[in-house]
Amino acid sequence: MTGMYWKTSFVLALVLILFGCNTSHKGDVLIEVEDYLDSPADYILVDLQSEDAYLNGHIHDAVNINRAEFENPNLPIKGMSMSKEDMESLLSSKGIQPNAKLILYDRKGGVEASRLWWILKMYGFENAQILNGGMDSWKGEITTEVPVIQLTEFHFTGTGQPDMIIDYDQLEKWRKAGSIILLDNRSKDEFDGLVLKNGASFAGHIPGAKNICYTNTFDFRPEHYMKIKPVKDLRTVYSAYANPEDTVVLYCHSGVRSAHTYMVMTELLGYKHVYNYDGSWIEWSFKSSATHSAFIIP
């Protein structure tokens, strides 16, 4: 009897591991609207929309931090991440405490939220989640009322993770050695050189890169619109490009869409060696512009 019970329990556990854990995001970096509504007082909501969009309508009590506010203004390359000290000043001005529990959301499926999440994690702040589906999944009240902010003294207290990021020199060393898988998270038209976005020196992609647009992670069915696909589906998508033990470098136009892919690959799929190239195509095209004709690939 004991042996039969043990075998039944083992089979049940195996089924849960193989199937249950591969279909749900519960308990990880993503949080569902329903789970937030169960205990809203425990969280600070951070709205990543533009200031105008935020003022036009946001979730009650959410504070606004738009992407431009955490970009580094002191570099020639636009869009790169803000320094640790400047991030501390920014978060202090938004009334955020070091022990706060944050829920980040936007109206773009979490791509802007992922960029802030990535920067926070890089500097050691681990207590941030992303609202799955963002504003598209929110069914509650929308307000234009702006909350009163009490200034704080925010300081990062956790251990930072500088190995989440890679710079141009390191990328080129690895790329030329053929020791990485390089994934371009932009649209196919950008990858093929058919679209030139502001800030880039020329159109095309980094030699050796494979194109997998970040939108491959989204479920576009009406009832799940802009939510992240189930883990089993994500695994099917990304296993065609890299194995969990591979060294993977991600880039896009300015490190935002690739931060979203970084979140998916590391937090949801368990890839171990993933790096986000912060300067992305803006920096790479700028530094390679002297020989750019070799890299415009139709």
N, C-alpha and C positions, 0 to 999 in steps of 0.2 A: 504493500500500500504506500509505504514511504517512497519507494523507488518510482512508482507511478506518479505520485504527486510531484516529485522532483522533476521528472521528465515533462510533465504538463507545464510546470512553472517555467522550465527552461525554454520550451517551445513558445510559450506566450511572450516571454521576454525577448526572444529572437524576433518574433513577428513585430513587436513594438519597435525594436531597433531598426529593422529593415524597412518597415513601412510607415509607422507612426512618426518617427523622427525625420523622415525624409519628405514629409508633406506639410509640416507646420513650421511657422516662424516663432511660435510662442516661446518666450523666455530669452530671446536673443536681442540683437540690436534694434529690431523692429518692434513696435507696439501697435496693437490694433485700437481703433477708436473705442470699442467696447471696453477694453481693459483700462484705458485712460478714464472713461466715464465711471468706472467702478471706484476710483479713488483720486479724483481730480485735485484735491487739496495737497496731495503729496508731490505735485509736479509744478515746475515753471514751464509754461509754453513759450517757445521762441518761434516767431513767424519770420520766415526767410524771404517773403515777398519784397518787391520794391516798396519804397516808402509810399508812393502814390497808391499802389494796389492795397497795401496794408491799411491805409486811411480810408479806402473805399469799402473795406470789409475784412474782418479777421475774427478768430475765435476769441471769446471773452477772456480778458486778462492777459492775453498774449503780448509779449514785448517784441518789438521789431528790431531785427538785426539783418540788414540786407547785405548782399555779397560785397558790395563796394566798401563797406565799413571794415571788413577784415582782409582786404588786399593791401599789400605793402606798397605805399606811395613813394618809397625812397629808392626804388630800383628802376633801371631803364626798361625792364621787361614787365609789361602790365599783367596784373592778375595773380601774381605770386603771393604766397602766404605771408601774413603779417608776423612780425617777431613776437616772441613769447611775452616780452614786457608790454608791447603795444596791445596784445590780446588781453592781458590782465587789466590794462586801463579801460579797454572797450567793455569788457564784462562788468567791471566796477561801475561804469557809467550806465549800465543797463539794470543795475540792482541785483546782480546775481552773486550769490554766496558760494564759497568754495565747496560747501557740502550740499549744494542744491542738486535736485534731480531734474534734468532737463528733458523736455520732449520737443524735438525740432520738426518743423513742417514747412511745406511750401505748396505751390500749385503746379509743380513740375515732376511729380512722381518721386520726390525726395532727392533730386539731384543737387539742388542748392543746399538742402539740409545735410546731405552727405559731405559736402565740402566743409561745412563748419564742423560736423562731427569728426572728420578726418584731422582737422587742425587741432581741435580740442584733445583728441586722443594722442596726437603726436607730442603735445606738451604735457601729457600725463593726466588729463581729466577723462575719467572712464564712465562717468555717470550721466551719459546722454543717450537717448534713444530717438529713433526716427519714426514719426507717425506714418504707418503704412497706408499709402494712397494719398496722404496729405489732405488738402482742402477738397479734393474730389471724393474722398471717402467720408467727409464730415457731413452729418445730417442734422446737426443741432443749430442753435442760434448763431447768427453772424452779427457782429456789432461794429460800429465805427467809433465807439468810445475808446479813448486811449488811457491806459492805466497810469496812475501816478507812480513814478519810480523813486524809490529811496536809494540813494547812492550807497555803495558798499566798498569794501576793500578786498577785491578778489586777488588771490594768489594761487598759482598752480602748486598743489602739494604732492601730487603723484609723481611717479617715475616716468619721465618722458620716453618716447620711442623714436629717436632720430632715424632709425633704420627703416621707417615707413616711407621715407622720401629718398629720391635719388637726383643728383644734379647732372648737368650736361657732360662733364668730364667722365664721371663714372659710367654713365650710359654709353658713351662712345667707346670706352675701354671694353666694356662687356659686349657691346654690339659687334665690334670688330673682331673680338675673340670668338664670336659665335656661341657664347655661353648662356644666352638668355632667350626667352620667348618674348617678343615685343608685340604688344597688342594695342592697336589704335582704336579708341572708343568713340570716334567721330562718325558722322554719317558717311555713307558710301560715296556720295558726291564730293565731300571734302577730301576723303581718302584718295579718290581718283583724280583730284586736281581740278574738278569742275566748279568748285566754290572756293572763293578766297574771302575769308572773314577778316574783319578789322583786327589790326595788330600783327598779322602774319606778313612776312617779307615776300613770300611767294606761295603758290599752291602746290599740293602734292602730299607725300607722306615720307616718313623716315624709311630708308632702305631696309628691307628685311621684315618690316612690320606686317602683321595680319590684321585685317579689319573686322572688328566685331562691335557694332554700335551699342552703346549702353542701353538703348531702348529694347534690346533683345531680352532684358530682364523683366519687362512689364507685361502684365496680363491686361489685354485691351477689351476683354469681354465686358459688356455694359455693367453687369453686377459686380465686377471686380476692377473696374476701370482705374488704371495707373497704379494698381497695387503690384507688389513683387510676386512673380510666379512662385508656385510651390517649389521647395528645394529639389525634389526629384526632377522637375522640369529644368531647373537651373543647371543641375548637374549634367543633364543631357546636352544642354547648350554649350557649356564651357569645357566639357571633356573632349570635345572635338578640337579644342585649341591647346589645351595644356593639362597635364596631370597635377595632382595636389602637391607633389614634391618638386616640381619644376621651379626654376627661378623665372619669375614673370615680371616684366616692366610694363606699366600702363601709361598711356598718354592720351591727350585729346587736344583741344585748342589752348586751354589755359589751366589744366589740372582739375577742372570741376567735374566733368563727366567721368573722367578716369578715377576721381575720388569715389564716385558712386559705384563704379565697377570694383574698386578696391574693397569697399564695404561688402559687396556681394560675395566676392571671391574669398575673402579672409574670414568674415564673420558668419556667413551662411553656408559656405561650401568647404571651409577648413583648409584652404590653400596656405602653405606654410611660408613661402618665400616670394612675397609680392611687394612691389615698390611702385609708388606713384611718382612719375616725373613731373615735378611741380611746374617747371617752365614750359613744358609740353611744346606744341607746335610753334607757338609764338617765339619762344627762345631758340628752339632748334633751327627754325628757318632763318632767324636773325643771324645766328652764329655760323650758319652754313651758306649764307647768301652769296658768298664769293664764287661758289661752284654750284649754284642752285640749279642750273640747267640739267645737271645729271640726275636730279631727284624729282623732276616733274614727270610723273608716270601716269599716262592716260589709262 
